[in-house]
């Protein structure tokens, strides 16, 4: 069996083990509570994913951006481990642009440069990070972040209805569930000619939640959200501070995960209402 097929089989096993954490809840109750401020009218819709724990209540309504892209569409574009030998550094950007036939002034070139910079930036204090370009290297990083021998699975945001609407008001249908995980590894998709994830894990306290949402148009989303309890080391330029109107370290920050992102958590993680 090839290394790629072996990694794919392992990810399939992890997916099957994850069903308990990503099961559906279809009961719907709709109670709208306004959650908008005038400064949000001028925000980039894609930045509308941030909130605080006071908003994590049944009946609360807030504007949220969810990409249409699903995780199942991303995995096939992860390259096999052999592709890890392809240069992946800002220093090699000129070569990479030529390799992928992009002009240096193109939108694709700017996106690639952004991704390479993000991946090469030094992690903040108490954080480990890595940008895997293959399924195997992603699993290797997740494995290294947990204690030796820890079995893990992943959770992710899932659209329960087919839709092309990315930005609208969503209402929390049920009391959110907290996912009790002593440690987690979050992986975010990055713009690149092939699938690249920005994966990181922080030593500071984080809380994960599963939130059932319904959009104004009836879209159903079972979202994963994480609250970072210590933001004192974050850059002042972080989008969350602009959206929430706060300063680094003045408050925790929560955010919803996009459907094409994922979080690895130990198999032993439990769930209960908050």
FITIRO-522506 format. One record per residue (C-alpha): residue in three letters; residue number from 0; x negated, y, z; chain. Coordinates in nm, 3 decimals. Each point is the difference from the previous one (the first is absolute). Example, Ala and Ser with C-alpha at 12.3 -4.5 7.8 and 13.67 -1.06 7.14 Angstrom:
BEGIN
<pt bake="ALA" koldren="0" xx="-1.230" yy="-0.450" zz="0.780" kevex="A"/>
<pt bake="SER" koldren="1" xx="-0.137" yy="0.344" zz="-0.066" kevex="A"/>
//
This chain:
BEGIN
<pt bake="UNK" koldren="0" xx="0.000" yy="0.000" zz="0.000" kevex="A"/>
<pt bake="UNK" koldren="1" xx="-0.139" yy="0.345" zz="-0.090" kevex="A"/>
<pt bake="UNK" koldren="2" xx="-0.073" yy="0.260" zz="0.268" kevex="A"/>
<pt bake="UNK" koldren="3" xx="0.283" yy="0.217" zz="-0.136" kevex="A"/>
<pt bake="UNK" koldren="4" xx="0.256" yy="-0.281" zz="0.012" kevex="A"/>
<pt bake="UNK" koldren="5" xx="-0.116" yy="-0.088" zz="0.351" kevex="A"/>
<pt bake="UNK" koldren="6" xx="0.050" yy="0.360" zz="0.113" kevex="A"/>
<pt bake="UNK" koldren="7" xx="0.339" yy="0.015" zz="-0.168" kevex="A"/>
<pt bake="UNK" koldren="8" xx="0.103" yy="-0.323" zz="0.174" kevex="A"/>
<pt bake="UNK" koldren="9" xx="-0.109" yy="0.146" zz="0.336" kevex="A"/>
<pt bake="UNK" koldren="10" xx="0.201" yy="0.317" zz="-0.066" kevex="A"/>
<pt bake="UNK" koldren="11" xx="0.303" yy="-0.212" zz="-0.089" kevex="A"/>
<pt bake="UNK" koldren="12" xx="-0.037" yy="-0.186" zz="0.331" kevex="A"/>
<pt bake="UNK" koldren="13" xx="-0.023" yy="0.331" zz="0.185" kevex="A"/>
<pt bake="UNK" koldren="14" xx="0.313" yy="0.122" zz="-0.181" kevex="A"/>
<pt bake="UNK" koldren="15" xx="0.194" yy="-0.308" zz="0.107" kevex="A"/>
<pt bake="UNK" koldren="16" xx="-0.113" yy="0.050" zz="0.360" kevex="A"/>
<pt bake="UNK" koldren="17" xx="0.120" yy="0.360" zz="-0.016" kevex="A"/>
<pt bake="UNK" koldren="18" xx="0.370" yy="-0.074" zz="-0.059" kevex="A"/>
<pt bake="UNK" koldren="19" xx="0.092" yy="0.043" zz="0.366" kevex="A"/>
<pt bake="UNK" koldren="20" xx="-0.136" yy="0.355" zz="-0.001" kevex="A"/>
<pt bake="UNK" koldren="21" xx="0.148" yy="0.108" zz="-0.334" kevex="A"/>
<pt bake="UNK" koldren="22" xx="0.345" yy="-0.159" zz="0.020" kevex="A"/>
<pt bake="UNK" koldren="23" xx="0.302" yy="0.200" zz="-0.110" kevex="A"/>
<pt bake="UNK" koldren="24" xx="0.273" yy="0.161" zz="0.210" kevex="A"/>
<pt bake="UNK" koldren="25" xx="0.297" yy="0.102" zz="-0.214" kevex="A"/>
<pt bake="UNK" koldren="26" xx="0.240" yy="0.148" zz="0.259" kevex="A"/>
<pt bake="UNK" koldren="27" xx="0.061" yy="0.366" zz="-0.081" kevex="A"/>
<pt bake="UNK" koldren="28" xx="0.113" yy="0.288" zz="0.219" kevex="A"/>
<pt bake="UNK" koldren="29" xx="-0.021" yy="0.355" zz="-0.132" kevex="A"/>
<pt bake="UNK" koldren="30" xx="-0.030" yy="0.302" zz="0.228" kevex="A"/>
<pt bake="UNK" koldren="31" xx="-0.175" yy="0.307" zz="-0.142" kevex="A"/>
<pt bake="UNK" koldren="32" xx="-0.220" yy="0.225" zz="0.212" kevex="A"/>
<pt bake="UNK" koldren="33" xx="-0.163" yy="0.293" zz="-0.183" kevex="A"/>
<pt bake="UNK" koldren="34" xx="-0.379" yy="-0.022" zz="-0.012" kevex="A"/>
<pt bake="UNK" koldren="35" xx="-0.125" yy="0.267" zz="-0.234" kevex="A"/>
<pt bake="UNK" koldren="36" xx="-0.174" yy="0.334" zz="0.039" kevex="A"/>
<pt bake="UNK" koldren="37" xx="-0.045" yy="0.276" zz="-0.253" kevex="A"/>
<pt bake="UNK" koldren="38" xx="-0.378" yy="-0.048" zz="-0.035" kevex="A"/>
<pt bake="UNK" koldren="39" xx="0.062" yy="-0.349" zz="-0.136" kevex="A"/>
<pt bake="UNK" koldren="40" xx="0.177" yy="0.141" zz="-0.305" kevex="A"/>
<pt bake="UNK" koldren="41" xx="-0.340" yy="0.089" zz="-0.146" kevex="A"/>
<pt bake="UNK" koldren="42" xx="-0.176" yy="-0.326" zz="0.088" kevex="A"/>
<pt bake="UNK" koldren="43" xx="-0.123" yy="-0.254" zz="-0.252" kevex="A"/>
<pt bake="UNK" koldren="44" xx="0.270" yy="-0.272" zz="0.025" kevex="A"/>
<pt bake="UNK" koldren="45" xx="-0.267" yy="-0.273" zz="0.015" kevex="A"/>
<pt bake="UNK" koldren="46" xx="-0.123" yy="0.143" zz="0.331" kevex="A"/>
<pt bake="UNK" koldren="47" xx="0.343" yy="-0.042" zz="0.159" kevex="A"/>
<pt bake="UNK" koldren="48" xx="-0.076" yy="-0.315" zz="0.195" kevex="A"/>
<pt bake="UNK" koldren="49" xx="-0.105" yy="0.149" zz="0.336" kevex="A"/>
<pt bake="UNK" koldren="50" xx="0.202" yy="0.030" zz="0.319" kevex="A"/>
<pt bake="UNK" koldren="51" xx="-0.032" yy="-0.037" zz="0.379" kevex="A"/>
<pt bake="UNK" koldren="52" xx="0.142" yy="-0.262" zz="0.234" kevex="A"/>
<pt bake="UNK" koldren="53" xx="0.285" yy="0.226" zz="0.108" kevex="A"/>
<pt bake="UNK" koldren="54" xx="0.139" yy="-0.055" zz="-0.351" kevex="A"/>
<pt bake="UNK" koldren="55" xx="-0.011" yy="-0.377" zz="0.034" kevex="A"/>
<pt bake="UNK" koldren="56" xx="0.360" yy="-0.038" zz="0.111" kevex="A"/>
<pt bake="UNK" koldren="57" xx="0.311" yy="-0.158" zz="-0.146" kevex="A"/>
<pt bake="UNK" koldren="58" xx="0.205" yy="0.259" zz="-0.192" kevex="A"/>
<pt bake="UNK" koldren="59" xx="-0.287" yy="0.241" zz="-0.068" kevex="A"/>
<pt bake="UNK" koldren="60" xx="-0.021" yy="0.123" zz="-0.361" kevex="A"/>
<pt bake="UNK" koldren="61" xx="-0.321" yy="0.124" zz="-0.160" kevex="A"/>
<pt bake="UNK" koldren="62" xx="-0.136" yy="0.056" zz="-0.353" kevex="A"/>
<pt bake="UNK" koldren="63" xx="-0.237" yy="-0.283" zz="-0.097" kevex="A"/>
<pt bake="UNK" koldren="64" xx="-0.199" yy="-0.080" zz="-0.311" kevex="A"/>
<pt bake="UNK" koldren="65" xx="-0.031" yy="-0.368" zz="-0.100" kevex="A"/>
<pt bake="UNK" koldren="66" xx="-0.180" yy="-0.094" zz="-0.320" kevex="A"/>
<pt bake="UNK" koldren="67" xx="0.186" yy="-0.231" zz="-0.236" kevex="A"/>
<pt bake="UNK" koldren="68" xx="-0.305" yy="-0.223" zz="-0.040" kevex="A"/>
<pt bake="UNK" koldren="69" xx="0.012" yy="-0.325" zz="0.202" kevex="A"/>
<pt bake="UNK" koldren="70" xx="-0.283" yy="-0.199" zz="0.154" kevex="A"/>
<pt bake="UNK" koldren="71" xx="0.085" yy="-0.293" zz="-0.228" kevex="A"/>
<pt bake="UNK" koldren="72" xx="-0.094" yy="0.221" zz="-0.296" kevex="A"/>
<pt bake="UNK" koldren="73" xx="-0.341" yy="0.081" zz="0.148" kevex="A"/>
<pt bake="UNK" koldren="74" xx="-0.137" yy="-0.342" zz="0.095" kevex="A"/>
<pt bake="UNK" koldren="75" xx="-0.027" yy="-0.123" zz="-0.362" kevex="A"/>
<pt bake="UNK" koldren="76" xx="-0.231" yy="0.296" zz="-0.072" kevex="A"/>
<pt bake="UNK" koldren="77" xx="-0.248" yy="-0.090" zz="0.273" kevex="A"/>
<pt bake="UNK" koldren="78" xx="-0.308" yy="-0.134" zz="-0.175" kevex="A"/>
<pt bake="UNK" koldren="79" xx="-0.171" yy="-0.327" zz="0.095" kevex="A"/>
<pt bake="UNK" koldren="80" xx="-0.298" yy="0.021" zz="0.234" kevex="A"/>
<pt bake="UNK" koldren="81" xx="-0.239" yy="-0.021" zz="-0.295" kevex="A"/>
<pt bake="UNK" koldren="82" xx="0.117" yy="0.351" zz="-0.090" kevex="A"/>
<pt bake="UNK" koldren="83" xx="-0.147" yy="0.134" zz="0.325" kevex="A"/>
<pt bake="UNK" koldren="84" xx="-0.320" yy="0.026" zz="-0.203" kevex="A"/>
<pt bake="UNK" koldren="85" xx="0.154" yy="0.284" zz="-0.207" kevex="A"/>
<pt bake="UNK" koldren="86" xx="-0.151" yy="0.328" zz="0.127" kevex="A"/>
<pt bake="UNK" koldren="87" xx="0.230" yy="0.178" zz="0.242" kevex="A"/>
<pt bake="UNK" koldren="88" xx="-0.169" yy="0.321" zz="0.112" kevex="A"/>
<pt bake="UNK" koldren="89" xx="0.015" yy="0.371" zz="-0.065" kevex="A"/>
<pt bake="UNK" koldren="90" xx="-0.359" yy="-0.017" zz="-0.118" kevex="A"/>
<pt bake="UNK" koldren="91" xx="0.112" yy="-0.225" zz="-0.286" kevex="A"/>
<pt bake="UNK" koldren="92" xx="0.301" yy="0.211" zz="-0.100" kevex="A"/>
<pt bake="UNK" koldren="93" xx="-0.144" yy="0.101" zz="-0.338" kevex="A"/>
<pt bake="UNK" koldren="94" xx="-0.066" yy="-0.365" zz="-0.086" kevex="A"/>
<pt bake="UNK" koldren="95" xx="0.347" yy="-0.101" zz="0.120" kevex="A"/>
<pt bake="UNK" koldren="96" xx="0.175" yy="0.265" zz="-0.206" kevex="A"/>
<pt bake="UNK" koldren="97" xx="-0.183" yy="-0.122" zz="-0.307" kevex="A"/>
<pt bake="UNK" koldren="98" xx="0.075" yy="-0.362" zz="0.090" kevex="A"/>
<pt bake="UNK" koldren="99" xx="0.374" yy="0.072" zz="0.025" kevex="A"/>
<pt bake="UNK" koldren="100" xx="-0.001" yy="0.248" zz="-0.291" kevex="A"/>
<pt bake="UNK" koldren="101" xx="0.119" yy="0.302" zz="0.201" kevex="A"/>
<pt bake="UNK" koldren="102" xx="-0.122" yy="0.353" zz="-0.070" kevex="A"/>
<pt bake="UNK" koldren="103" xx="-0.157" yy="0.181" zz="0.293" kevex="A"/>
<pt bake="UNK" koldren="104" xx="0.276" yy="0.266" zz="-0.007" kevex="A"/>
<pt bake="UNK" koldren="105" xx="0.290" yy="-0.247" zz="-0.007" kevex="A"/>
<pt bake="UNK" koldren="106" xx="0.259" yy="-0.057" zz="0.270" kevex="A"/>
<pt bake="UNK" koldren="107" xx="-0.132" yy="-0.356" zz="0.033" kevex="A"/>
<pt bake="UNK" koldren="108" xx="-0.352" yy="0.129" zz="0.062" kevex="A"/>
<pt bake="UNK" koldren="109" xx="0.119" yy="0.231" zz="0.278" kevex="A"/>
<pt bake="UNK" koldren="110" xx="0.197" yy="-0.286" zz="0.159" kevex="A"/>
<pt bake="UNK" koldren="111" xx="-0.301" yy="-0.232" zz="-0.014" kevex="A"/>
<pt bake="UNK" koldren="112" xx="-0.224" yy="0.267" zz="0.152" kevex="A"/>
<pt bake="UNK" koldren="113" xx="0.252" yy="0.057" zz="0.281" kevex="A"/>
<pt bake="UNK" koldren="114" xx="0.019" yy="-0.371" zz="0.079" kevex="A"/>
<pt bake="UNK" koldren="115" xx="-0.378" yy="-0.045" zz="0.000" kevex="A"/>
<pt bake="UNK" koldren="116" xx="-0.044" yy="0.301" zz="0.230" kevex="A"/>
<pt bake="UNK" koldren="117" xx="0.263" yy="-0.130" zz="0.242" kevex="A"/>
<pt bake="UNK" koldren="118" xx="-0.160" yy="-0.341" zz="0.005" kevex="A"/>
<pt bake="UNK" koldren="119" xx="-0.349" yy="0.140" zz="0.057" kevex="A"/>
<pt bake="UNK" koldren="120" xx="0.096" yy="0.252" zz="0.270" kevex="A"/>
<pt bake="UNK" koldren="121" xx="-0.130" yy="-0.091" zz="0.343" kevex="A"/>
<pt bake="UNK" koldren="122" xx="0.265" yy="-0.155" zz="0.228" kevex="A"/>
<pt bake="UNK" koldren="123" xx="0.119" yy="0.204" zz="0.295" kevex="A"/>
<pt bake="UNK" koldren="124" xx="-0.119" yy="-0.097" zz="0.346" kevex="A"/>
<pt bake="UNK" koldren="125" xx="0.146" yy="-0.336" zz="0.106" kevex="A"/>
<pt bake="UNK" koldren="126" xx="0.100" yy="-0.098" zz="-0.354" kevex="A"/>
<pt bake="UNK" koldren="127" xx="-0.125" yy="-0.265" zz="-0.240" kevex="A"/>
<pt bake="UNK" koldren="128" xx="0.087" yy="0.022" zz="-0.369" kevex="A"/>
<pt bake="UNK" koldren="129" xx="-0.057" yy="-0.174" zz="-0.330" kevex="A"/>
<pt bake="UNK" koldren="130" xx="0.136" yy="0.026" zz="-0.356" kevex="A"/>
<pt bake="UNK" koldren="131" xx="0.048" yy="-0.353" zz="-0.131" kevex="A"/>
<pt bake="UNK" koldren="132" xx="0.035" yy="-0.054" zz="-0.373" kevex="A"/>
<pt bake="UNK" koldren="133" xx="0.076" yy="-0.371" zz="0.021" kevex="A"/>
<pt bake="UNK" koldren="134" xx="0.244" yy="-0.211" zz="0.198" kevex="A"/>
<pt bake="UNK" koldren="135" xx="-0.283" yy="-0.193" zz="0.162" kevex="A"/>
<pt bake="UNK" koldren="136" xx="-0.184" yy="0.311" zz="0.118" kevex="A"/>
<pt bake="UNK" koldren="137" xx="0.324" yy="0.138" zz="0.145" kevex="A"/>
<pt bake="UNK" koldren="138" xx="0.054" yy="-0.317" zz="0.200" kevex="A"/>
<pt bake="UNK" koldren="139" xx="-0.366" yy="-0.003" zz="0.105" kevex="A"/>
<pt bake="UNK" koldren="140" xx="0.031" yy="0.353" zz="0.139" kevex="A"/>
<pt bake="UNK" koldren="141" xx="0.324" yy="-0.078" zz="0.184" kevex="A"/>
<pt bake="UNK" koldren="142" xx="-0.158" yy="-0.313" zz="0.144" kevex="A"/>
<pt bake="UNK" koldren="143" xx="-0.305" yy="0.194" zz="0.121" kevex="A"/>
<pt bake="UNK" koldren="144" xx="0.217" yy="0.262" zz="0.171" kevex="A"/>
<pt bake="UNK" koldren="145" xx="0.177" yy="-0.254" zz="0.220" kevex="A"/>
<pt bake="UNK" koldren="146" xx="-0.154" yy="-0.217" zz="0.271" kevex="A"/>
<pt bake="UNK" koldren="147" xx="-0.165" yy="-0.316" zz="-0.126" kevex="A"/>
<pt bake="UNK" koldren="148" xx="0.254" yy="-0.269" zz="-0.083" kevex="A"/>
<pt bake="UNK" koldren="149" xx="0.303" yy="0.235" zz="0.008" kevex="A"/>
<pt bake="UNK" koldren="150" xx="0.268" yy="-0.101" zz="-0.249" kevex="A"/>
<pt bake="UNK" koldren="151" xx="0.169" yy="0.295" zz="-0.163" kevex="A"/>
<pt bake="UNK" koldren="152" xx="0.291" yy="0.087" zz="-0.229" kevex="A"/>
<pt bake="UNK" koldren="153" xx="0.114" yy="0.318" zz="-0.167" kevex="A"/>
<pt bake="UNK" koldren="154" xx="0.306" yy="0.222" zz="0.018" kevex="A"/>
<pt bake="UNK" koldren="155" xx="0.107" yy="0.255" zz="-0.260" kevex="A"/>
<pt bake="UNK" koldren="156" xx="0.280" yy="0.239" zz="-0.091" kevex="A"/>
<pt bake="UNK" koldren="157" xx="0.261" yy="-0.163" zz="-0.223" kevex="A"/>
<pt bake="UNK" koldren="158" xx="0.272" yy="0.148" zz="-0.216" kevex="A"/>
<pt bake="UNK" koldren="159" xx="0.315" yy="-0.211" zz="0.048" kevex="A"/>
<pt bake="UNK" koldren="160" xx="0.174" yy="0.157" zz="-0.300" kevex="A"/>
<pt bake="UNK" koldren="161" xx="-0.139" yy="0.067" zz="-0.347" kevex="A"/>
<pt bake="UNK" koldren="162" xx="-0.038" yy="0.372" zz="-0.055" kevex="A"/>
<pt bake="UNK" koldren="163" xx="-0.205" yy="0.262" zz="-0.182" kevex="A"/>
<pt bake="UNK" koldren="164" xx="0.064" yy="0.269" zz="0.262" kevex="A"/>
<pt bake="UNK" koldren="165" xx="-0.321" yy="0.089" zz="0.182" kevex="A"/>
<pt bake="UNK" koldren="166" xx="0.097" yy="0.296" zz="0.220" kevex="A"/>
<pt bake="UNK" koldren="167" xx="0.322" yy="0.052" zz="0.193" kevex="A"/>
<pt bake="UNK" koldren="168" xx="0.145" yy="0.017" zz="0.350" kevex="A"/>
<pt bake="UNK" koldren="169" xx="0.003" yy="-0.329" zz="0.189" kevex="A"/>
<pt bake="UNK" koldren="170" xx="0.191" yy="-0.085" zz="0.317" kevex="A"/>
<pt bake="UNK" koldren="171" xx="-0.123" yy="-0.250" zz="0.261" kevex="A"/>
<pt bake="UNK" koldren="172" xx="0.265" yy="-0.272" zz="0.017" kevex="A"/>
<pt bake="UNK" koldren="173" xx="-0.102" yy="-0.195" zz="0.310" kevex="A"/>
<pt bake="UNK" koldren="174" xx="-0.217" yy="0.039" zz="0.308" kevex="A"/>
<pt bake="UNK" koldren="175" xx="-0.352" yy="-0.049" zz="-0.146" kevex="A"/>
<pt bake="UNK" koldren="176" xx="-0.201" yy="-0.308" zz="0.089" kevex="A"/>
<pt bake="UNK" koldren="177" xx="-0.351" yy="0.038" zz="0.137" kevex="A"/>
<pt bake="UNK" koldren="178" xx="-0.263" yy="-0.243" zz="-0.128" kevex="A"/>
<pt bake="UNK" koldren="179" xx="-0.227" yy="-0.071" zz="0.294" kevex="A"/>
<pt bake="UNK" koldren="180" xx="-0.343" yy="-0.055" zz="-0.150" kevex="A"/>
<pt bake="UNK" koldren="181" xx="-0.320" yy="0.041" zz="0.204" kevex="A"/>
<pt bake="UNK" koldren="182" xx="-0.180" yy="0.093" zz="-0.321" kevex="A"/>
<pt bake="UNK" koldren="183" xx="0.099" yy="0.074" zz="-0.358" kevex="A"/>
<pt bake="UNK" koldren="184" xx="-0.166" yy="0.056" zz="-0.336" kevex="A"/>
<pt bake="UNK" koldren="185" xx="0.176" yy="0.239" zz="-0.237" kevex="A"/>
<pt bake="UNK" koldren="186" xx="-0.062" yy="-0.012" zz="-0.375" kevex="A"/>
<pt bake="UNK" koldren="187" xx="0.113" yy="0.276" zz="-0.237" kevex="A"/>
<pt bake="UNK" koldren="188" xx="-0.006" yy="-0.015" zz="-0.380" kevex="A"/>
<pt bake="UNK" koldren="189" xx="-0.226" yy="0.252" zz="-0.172" kevex="A"/>
<pt bake="UNK" koldren="190" xx="0.012" yy="0.139" zz="-0.357" kevex="A"/>
<pt bake="UNK" koldren="191" xx="-0.252" yy="-0.188" zz="-0.213" kevex="A"/>
<pt bake="UNK" koldren="192" xx="-0.010" yy="-0.190" zz="-0.334" kevex="A"/>
<pt bake="UNK" koldren="193" xx="0.048" yy="-0.324" zz="0.196" kevex="A"/>
<pt bake="UNK" koldren="194" xx="0.144" yy="-0.074" zz="0.343" kevex="A"/>
<pt bake="UNK" koldren="195" xx="-0.199" yy="0.154" zz="0.286" kevex="A"/>
<pt bake="UNK" koldren="196" xx="0.110" yy="0.018" zz="0.362" kevex="A"/>
<pt bake="UNK" koldren="197" xx="-0.122" yy="0.232" zz="0.273" kevex="A"/>
<pt bake="UNK" koldren="198" xx="-0.002" yy="-0.223" zz="0.308" kevex="A"/>
<pt bake="UNK" koldren="199" xx="-0.077" yy="0.119" zz="0.351" kevex="A"/>
<pt bake="UNK" koldren="200" xx="0.044" yy="-0.085" zz="0.365" kevex="A"/>
<pt bake="UNK" koldren="201" xx="-0.019" yy="0.235" zz="0.297" kevex="A"/>
<pt bake="UNK" koldren="202" xx="-0.093" yy="-0.067" zz="0.361" kevex="A"/>
<pt bake="UNK" koldren="203" xx="0.233" yy="0.275" zz="0.123" kevex="A"/>
<pt bake="UNK" koldren="204" xx="0.357" yy="-0.089" zz="0.099" kevex="A"/>
<pt bake="UNK" koldren="205" xx="0.241" yy="-0.059" zz="-0.286" kevex="A"/>
<pt bake="UNK" koldren="206" xx="0.361" yy="-0.117" zz="0.005" kevex="A"/>
<pt bake="UNK" koldren="207" xx="0.173" yy="-0.178" zz="-0.288" kevex="A"/>
<pt bake="UNK" koldren="208" xx="0.374" yy="-0.007" zz="-0.067" kevex="A"/>
<pt bake="UNK" koldren="209" xx="0.250" yy="-0.157" zz="-0.237" kevex="A"/>
<pt bake="UNK" koldren="210" xx="0.274" yy="0.247" zz="-0.094" kevex="A"/>
<pt bake="UNK" koldren="211" xx="0.323" yy="-0.071" zz="-0.192" kevex="A"/>
<pt bake="UNK" koldren="212" xx="0.094" yy="0.296" zz="-0.219" kevex="A"/>
<pt bake="UNK" koldren="213" xx="0.280" yy="0.098" zz="-0.238" kevex="A"/>
<pt bake="UNK" koldren="214" xx="-0.036" yy="0.281" zz="-0.253" kevex="A"/>
<pt bake="UNK" koldren="215" xx="0.259" yy="0.260" zz="-0.090" kevex="A"/>
<pt bake="UNK" koldren="216" xx="0.058" yy="-0.196" zz="-0.325" kevex="A"/>
<pt bake="UNK" koldren="217" xx="0.042" yy="-0.332" zz="0.185" kevex="A"/>
<pt bake="UNK" koldren="218" xx="-0.356" yy="-0.129" zz="-0.053" kevex="A"/>
<pt bake="UNK" koldren="219" xx="-0.105" yy="-0.240" zz="0.275" kevex="A"/>
<pt bake="UNK" koldren="220" xx="-0.361" yy="-0.010" zz="0.118" kevex="A"/>
<pt bake="UNK" koldren="221" xx="-0.157" yy="-0.206" zz="0.277" kevex="A"/>
<pt bake="UNK" koldren="222" xx="-0.296" yy="0.219" zz="0.080" kevex="A"/>
<pt bake="UNK" koldren="223" xx="-0.316" yy="-0.053" zz="0.198" kevex="A"/>
<pt bake="UNK" koldren="224" xx="-0.122" yy="0.301" zz="0.194" kevex="A"/>
<pt bake="UNK" koldren="225" xx="-0.308" yy="0.057" zz="0.214" kevex="A"/>
<pt bake="UNK" koldren="226" xx="-0.050" yy="0.262" zz="0.270" kevex="A"/>
<pt bake="UNK" koldren="227" xx="-0.357" yy="0.111" zz="0.070" kevex="A"/>
<pt bake="UNK" koldren="228" xx="-0.008" yy="0.109" zz="0.362" kevex="A"/>
<pt bake="UNK" koldren="229" xx="-0.335" yy="0.185" zz="-0.014" kevex="A"/>
<pt bake="UNK" koldren="230" xx="-0.058" yy="0.246" zz="-0.286" kevex="A"/>
<pt bake="UNK" koldren="231" xx="-0.277" yy="0.201" zz="0.167" kevex="A"/>
<pt bake="UNK" koldren="232" xx="-0.268" yy="-0.125" zz="-0.244" kevex="A"/>
<pt bake="UNK" koldren="233" xx="0.206" yy="0.060" zz="-0.315" kevex="A"/>
<pt bake="UNK" koldren="234" xx="-0.087" yy="0.266" zz="-0.256" kevex="A"/>
<pt bake="UNK" koldren="235" xx="0.196" yy="0.325" zz="0.029" kevex="A"/>
<pt bake="UNK" koldren="236" xx="0.075" yy="-0.040" zz="-0.370" kevex="A"/>
<pt bake="UNK" koldren="237" xx="0.200" yy="-0.320" zz="0.057" kevex="A"/>
<pt bake="UNK" koldren="238" xx="0.338" yy="0.029" zz="-0.174" kevex="A"/>
<pt bake="UNK" koldren="239" xx="0.189" yy="-0.106" zz="0.314" kevex="A"/>
<pt bake="UNK" koldren="240" xx="-0.097" yy="0.319" zz="0.184" kevex="A"/>
<pt bake="UNK" koldren="241" xx="0.140" yy="0.217" zz="-0.280" kevex="A"/>
<pt bake="UNK" koldren="242" xx="0.324" yy="-0.199" zz="-0.016" kevex="A"/>
<pt bake="UNK" koldren="243" xx="0.055" yy="-0.011" zz="0.376" kevex="A"/>
<pt bake="UNK" koldren="244" xx="-0.146" yy="0.344" zz="0.078" kevex="A"/>
<pt bake="UNK" koldren="245" xx="-0.236" yy="-0.132" zz="0.268" kevex="A"/>
<pt bake="UNK" koldren="246" xx="-0.373" yy="0.001" zz="0.078" kevex="A"/>
<pt bake="UNK" koldren="247" xx="-0.243" yy="-0.294" zz="0.032" kevex="A"/>
<pt bake="UNK" koldren="248" xx="0.031" yy="-0.159" zz="0.342" kevex="A"/>
<pt bake="UNK" koldren="249" xx="0.312" yy="0.196" zz="0.094" kevex="A"/>
<pt bake="UNK" koldren="250" xx="0.236" yy="-0.286" zz="-0.079" kevex="A"/>
<pt bake="UNK" koldren="251" xx="0.020" yy="-0.356" zz="-0.125" kevex="A"/>
<pt bake="UNK" koldren="252" xx="0.084" yy="-0.042" zz="-0.370" kevex="A"/>
<pt bake="UNK" koldren="253" xx="0.225" yy="-0.267" zz="-0.151" kevex="A"/>
<pt bake="UNK" koldren="254" xx="0.035" yy="-0.085" zz="-0.368" kevex="A"/>
<pt bake="UNK" koldren="255" xx="0.192" yy="-0.243" zz="-0.218" kevex="A"/>
<pt bake="UNK" koldren="256" xx="-0.195" yy="-0.242" zz="-0.216" kevex="A"/>
<pt bake="UNK" koldren="257" xx="0.058" yy="-0.010" zz="-0.373" kevex="A"/>
<pt bake="UNK" koldren="258" xx="0.142" yy="-0.322" zz="-0.149" kevex="A"/>
<pt bake="UNK" koldren="259" xx="-0.334" yy="-0.079" zz="-0.167" kevex="A"/>
<pt bake="UNK" koldren="260" xx="-0.198" yy="0.030" zz="0.326" kevex="A"/>
<pt bake="UNK" koldren="261" xx="-0.036" yy="-0.262" zz="0.271" kevex="A"/>
<pt bake="UNK" koldren="262" xx="-0.108" yy="-0.053" zz="0.359" kevex="A"/>
<pt bake="UNK" koldren="263" xx="-0.173" yy="-0.312" zz="0.129" kevex="A"/>
<pt bake="UNK" koldren="264" xx="0.097" yy="-0.099" zz="0.354" kevex="A"/>
<pt bake="UNK" koldren="265" xx="-0.072" yy="-0.311" zz="0.211" kevex="A"/>
<pt bake="UNK" koldren="266" xx="0.240" yy="-0.291" zz="-0.049" kevex="A"/>
<pt bake="UNK" koldren="267" xx="0.064" yy="0.020" zz="0.375" kevex="A"/>
<pt bake="UNK" koldren="268" xx="0.154" yy="0.350" zz="-0.032" kevex="A"/>
<pt bake="UNK" koldren="269" xx="0.350" yy="0.025" zz="0.148" kevex="A"/>
<pt bake="UNK" koldren="270" xx="0.297" yy="0.227" zz="-0.078" kevex="A"/>
<pt bake="UNK" koldren="271" xx="0.261" yy="0.167" zz="0.218" kevex="A"/>
<pt bake="UNK" koldren="272" xx="0.227" yy="0.308" zz="-0.004" kevex="A"/>
<pt bake="UNK" koldren="273" xx="-0.155" yy="0.318" zz="0.130" kevex="A"/>
//
